[in-house]
Amino acid sequence: MNEEEVHHLLNQLRENSINELRISKEDFSVFRDVLVKEDDFKRFKGTARRNGHVIFEYLEEPRS
């Protein structure tokens, strides 16, 4: 996964084209590096799953 792919996936979450996004542990570091630079970073909620996968959702209200 590269930065361009991450931006594309984040935009799909923002636009509700997809409801959630599953990121593998292999792609997580690249994904996170891009995610934390986003202005609406606090609207993305990640939930850790087994085997190192993380499921991300986009929230209506930013988390605290």
Sequence and secondary structure as in RCSB ss.txt:
>XXXX:A:sequence
MNEEEVHHLLNQLRENSINELRISKEDFSVFRDVLVKEDDFKRFKGTARRNGHVIFEYLEEPRS
>XXXX:A:secstr
  HHHHHHHHHHHHTTSSS EEE TTTHHHHHHHHTTSTTGGGEEEEE GGG EEEEE SS   
